Amino acid sequence: MSQVELTNNEAENMTETDSQLETRFNAIENDMTLIKDELSKLSEFLMSASEEKKEKLSEKSKNIYHNVKEKAAHLFDGVSDEDIEMRQYIEDKIQCSSQKLVDKTKEKPLTAIVAAVGVGLLVGFLLKK
């Protein structure tokens, strides 16, 4: 018998090995599908969470703008025309800055969240000292 010829036993062992490899391959394929599904769910969750955070941050920045505007209005009661022009200029700058903050928050909500957390940690660290 030459080296190329296989005994019935060897052929059976190869068939079993092929079957085992196919079973393993199918199991790996199923695991990959499960992982893909879980990653898809995680991605959807993160996107919905960032949308919620984006909306909350947008609302907070609008509230801050209106609060600052109200306080600025009280500061400028009973002032001259030059002061009124200055007030209008300051209000425009505040509104522009507020809108930029809202836009940046909408563009990169996760960055905004990370920045807010970082500022909170920094303030907390400084207040502890």
C-alpha positions as CSV (number, residue, x, y, z in Angstrom):
1,M,0.0,0.0,0.0
2,S,1.4,3.4,-1.0
3,Q,1.4,6.5,1.2
4,V,-1.5,8.0,-0.9
5,E,-3.9,5.1,-0.2
6,L,-5.9,5.4,3.0
7,T,-7.2,2.6,5.1
8,N,-10.9,2.4,5.8
9,N,-10.1,3.4,9.4
10,E,-8.1,6.4,8.4
11,A,-10.9,7.5,6.0
12,E,-13.5,7.2,8.8
13,N,-11.3,9.2,11.2
14,M,-11.0,12.0,8.5
15,T,-14.7,12.0,8.0
16,E,-15.3,12.3,11.7
17,T,-12.7,15.0,11.9
18,D,-14.3,16.9,9.0
19,S,-17.7,16.6,10.8
20,Q,-16.1,17.9,14.0
21,L,-14.5,20.8,12.1
22,E,-17.8,21.6,10.5
23,T,-19.6,21.5,13.9
24,R,-17.0,23.8,15.4
25,F,-17.2,26.1,12.4
26,N,-21.0,26.3,12.7
27,A,-20.7,27.0,16.4
28,I,-18.2,29.8,15.8
29,E,-20.4,31.2,13.1
30,N,-23.4,31.2,15.5
31,D,-21.2,32.9,18.2
32,M,-20.2,35.6,15.6
33,T,-23.8,36.2,14.8
34,L,-24.7,36.6,18.5
35,I,-21.8,39.0,19.0
36,K,-22.9,41.0,15.9
37,D,-26.4,41.2,17.3
38,E,-25.2,42.3,20.7
39,L,-22.9,45.0,19.2
40,S,-25.8,46.2,17.2
41,K,-28.0,46.5,20.3
42,L,-25.2,48.3,22.1
43,S,-24.8,50.7,19.3
44,E,-28.5,51.5,19.2
45,F,-28.5,52.0,23.0
46,L,-25.6,54.4,22.8
47,M,-27.2,56.4,20.0
48,S,-30.5,56.7,21.9
49,A,-28.7,57.6,25.1
50,S,-26.7,60.3,23.3
51,E,-29.9,61.6,21.7
52,E,-31.4,62.0,25.1
53,K,-28.3,63.6,26.5
54,K,-28.1,65.9,23.5
55,E,-31.7,67.1,24.0
56,K,-31.1,67.6,27.8
57,L,-28.0,69.6,27.1
58,S,-29.7,71.6,24.5
59,E,-32.6,72.4,26.8
60,K,-30.2,73.3,29.7
61,S,-28.1,75.7,27.5
62,K,-31.4,77.4,26.3
63,N,-32.4,77.8,30.0
64,I,-29.0,79.2,30.9
65,Y,-29.3,81.7,28.0
66,H,-32.7,82.9,29.1
67,N,-31.6,83.1,32.8
68,V,-28.6,85.2,31.8
69,K,-30.7,87.3,29.5
70,E,-33.2,88.0,32.4
71,K,-30.4,88.9,34.8
72,A,-28.7,91.1,32.2
73,A,-32.0,92.9,31.6
74,H,-32.3,93.8,35.3
75,L,-28.7,95.1,35.3
76,F,-29.4,97.5,32.4
77,D,-32.7,99.0,33.6
78,G,-32.6,102.9,33.5
79,V,-29.5,103.3,31.4
80,S,-28.5,105.6,28.5
81,D,-28.8,104.9,24.7
82,E,-25.1,104.0,24.6
83,D,-25.7,101.5,27.4
84,I,-28.7,100.1,25.6
85,E,-26.5,99.5,22.4
86,M,-23.9,97.8,24.6
87,R,-26.6,95.7,26.2
88,Q,-27.9,94.7,22.8
89,Y,-24.3,93.8,21.7
90,I,-23.8,91.7,24.9
91,E,-27.1,90.0,24.4
92,D,-26.2,89.2,20.8
93,K,-22.9,87.8,21.9
94,I,-24.5,85.7,24.6
95,Q,-27.1,84.4,22.1
96,C,-24.4,83.6,19.6
97,S,-22.3,81.8,22.2
98,S,-25.3,79.9,23.4
99,Q,-26.3,78.8,19.9
100,K,-22.7,77.7,19.2
101,L,-22.8,75.6,22.4
102,V,-26.1,74.1,21.3
103,D,-24.8,73.3,17.8
104,K,-21.6,71.7,19.2
105,T,-23.6,69.7,21.6
106,K,-25.8,68.4,18.8
107,E,-22.8,67.7,16.6
108,K,-20.8,65.8,19.2
109,P,-23.0,64.8,22.2
110,L,-20.6,62.3,23.6
111,T,-17.8,64.9,23.6
112,A,-20.1,67.4,25.4
113,I,-20.9,64.8,28.0
114,V,-17.2,63.9,28.5
115,A,-16.3,67.6,28.8
116,A,-19.1,68.2,31.3
117,V,-17.9,65.3,33.4
118,G,-14.3,66.6,33.2
119,V,-15.3,70.1,34.3
120,G,-17.3,68.6,37.2
121,L,-14.3,66.5,38.3
122,L,-12.0,69.5,38.0
123,V,-14.4,71.7,40.1
124,G,-14.8,68.9,42.6
125,F,-11.1,68.5,42.9
126,L,-10.5,72.2,43.4
127,L,-13.3,72.5,46.0
128,K,-11.7,69.6,48.0
129,K,-8.5,71.6,48.4
